[in-house]
Amino acid sequence: MDYRKDGLRIIFKDNSQKKFFHQISLYYGKNWANKLSKELNRSLPRIYDYSNGRSKISKKQLGILCKSLKINKSQISPIIKEIEPTWGCVKGALVTNQRHKKKLSEWGRKGAYRIQELYPDQRLKWIEKGIKKAGKIGSSVQLPTMLEKRVIRKLNDFDYELHKTIEKKSEYFNIDLLINSIPIEILSSPHSKGNMFFKILEIKHKSHILKKRFFIIVEDYKDYPDAILLSIEDGIIPVSLEYLKILKSYLATKNKTYIKKLIKIAESESTRFIRGNYNQTYGAAKRELLRYNNTERIVSKLLNYLDLEGKVMLKSKFSTFTIPDNHFNLGKNQYFIFISSVKDVRHALRNHVGYSYMIKRIYNRNYKTFSIILTNKPMRIKSGRLFRFYKKYVDLNYIGSLSDLLEDTHKLTFK
């Protein structure tokens, strides 16, 4: 049965489905099952499953039955409840994933390599199609994180949708929590500042396309306070776990006074933390100026024709600091280099986009960034949201192996 065409499925409360179908059998009389089979266009075994409560009927079928019995849907609405048509698929996917996690992961890797060998021309098209499909249904089957569970427990007074996927302008947007049509993102503290700023950029993009004001829930305003302050500039409302009661009041009343209160708290708490820890963060940044790992040293030697000037301490408009891996001047422009040596290229791309967005937004919009991602298996992304962000915010880039960089420095892409 195609439930997408047939409508949502119906749950009867308190075992009332059997009683409902008993009334239907009395109404149709002799050979009631055969008559119902023709009317609903379902097989006889399926009709008997309906009458025994083993299968659930759809909203469309319920409408047909109500019309035949000449009763109004509102009369039976107290004993029924609608459920999402894909609930069984989601549950089955979760159970299968938990039981066979290792095997599924292994099959996925083998399948990807096999596709690459057999169909190199089609591989990127299939990957893109798969990513779109995953974006559409993958969010629904994702298990909640520990932080999401904590938030849900505190907001359990409201009806909510977890990991909701919305389509707009041919893009799929995954939203962590949807309450009264209000989108809420729950951000666990990321391992890097770049990743945090990428999340802010991504939420800003969602807000722009969906035309909705987003709330973000963080564990504490102390985690990257400059990102919290920038999120407010971007029209996002940050809320820490400590102030969820104010968010609950807004969700219940939609009174904008609570929004102003949340913004004021986030600004004051973040600013107070920055000022209170200014000397400590300045000292840490100063020490970072003297540290160079092996990869940074090698890359610096390879790019010495650019007259690299080494690490530099940048101070933001919020009085926070960051230390790019190197910097140089090219014409009238000043470039700041970020270097990553990774296996997961996508993760590095997110990081570098986040750093580039941060540099241009809270340091100087005229600054340029140079992304160098060293990997033996580069992921060539030609479409998608991440690619568009990378193309927009990163000014120079290189993705490839260190050996290629040694042999062919001309492979650098100057945009």
Steps between C-alpha positions, in 0.01 A plus 500: 500500500631843409425704813638814341199499266256338742560742787600476864421186697252495788538354848181414690529559875407242766458209256202678340595395144335157548181665629501741205528220245237297684257789442605506133431124465150550648436787259608307187338175613566172317831479306606826666869421449460451123304826470761686703781345296354646180425837656847548650680317215676269746535121515278289731791405734577872539134574588506230769828646631324836529208346689733316743710815559817343356531760221435870508274678254596820323338841534360467148341162578347640818344778292343241264357301793360810670333603176345153455378490861375861469685617809717806555872453565472730801279239667783248516792744536523443881586132448755536215847643453698566180857371469771575245485260200872415531498412871545129426790570261671719759457241776623221271805706396592570862471134602697381195771758559536402866515127424728514198695825541841347422378306197311796354805720533717240329248439218472876445876541456529198270201616295645849459837367380326257262290778346813711455677215316209399275334835429750785541297742284174438683649492851466872578143514367401202714673643806319831453166320459574288808589806708170667407307186593694466825431864578129434450464193723828470689418764758189310609691185593785675681513415869485797742827615658545526877453878485183461290360258760567754777326775303198281418458407867487871590260590215273197527197722573476570125423284199823481303649347186856374531737502199246647265592534131357790298533549123520852356636619165630149414702486823446271799546652845529287811371667815582353841177601672175656379254633762189695395666552157799663674835348386757424770856377441679321786876554481735277693830676561717425192870414519607801295405865465475458122233232536297721734507793257404265215191397699406865549541560125289194417219607737509853356455348152207286620340806660537700176350231274222384734416859609495393865674624813715225649585431862822319591541317828856471636630348821668824607569845359868450594549264203618734222333821627602688182290252297207562736530878449523459122191275499302786658618732220380238250149501650538174694389476865753311718371330817711315757359207699489724806241731338267245338217617727492833314486314167210292637315820588548630145386171343185509716408867445691617186569822693799675336606645835651160580709514179645838601574358845683197352707722268594731786606206721707338220677828421579585862611147595724461192651848535558450874684173434720659228595791727560280803729265308670756275850462651476122497390477135757761396778300671384174335494669158848641557636154579331357190698745285820304574363154422543339159426133432691299234233544232494878549879515473508293178221702336674827600820386322307394188320833480801721577465659154190676642721677758317353796519709816415229756225484757322813613261582782169648384269686737127499420244775554382297802854504652562130433810362327585253228832381358500397129770245403681760285442817302636696201425801281403467135459836328282715724342198670597330824453122504470274806580131460322209669663157465345159574642152446200266516327184383151655517507776237140603558572570869802714402292690244244588767780617730667718238170651383425581865840667551462698175151616598634599844795695354277701267223565752668581832854600393503682167277442199790588266722222635552201269538134598706218353383144575752214474359151560757220476353155436583187304135452398361840404123528479409700194179683583345670198155584634304537820477751782849432641659553157316832456614620842858391424495682168350817653712543815837336419707716264791264419503123541697183457363149562744215435794303629818647644704323232298677227558829676874421504508428127238739364453821693322638193202282592389766746170652386511880500143627479 
